[in-house]
């Protein structure tokens, strides 16, 4: 099945999913619940990595988290695309440091 690769198409698809299952009226857009679902998906991503699961399974679990993130933007009524670009602009200005042998890009406070 061919799909558009635009963010708007993904946003629309997640909105249709929310509408299909009436998330708004059945608790699916409640933030505490959504946070628990995102933590669950992040755990599944972690299990893929630590247990050496196939790349396809990692991709599927990552897509689950991405769908939840888009749905959170719908539920909380904010523009995720705008937030993404604002954050990218911000983090591109940051310095990086090596911390315990790994690169870290953060807002380091003195």
Secondary structure, DSSP 8 states (H G I E B T S, - for coil): -----SHHHHHHHHHHHHHHTTGGGTTTT-HHHHHHHHHHHHHHHHHHHHTT--HHHHHHHHHHHHHHHHHHHHHHT--HHHHHHHHHHHHTT--EEEETTEEEES----
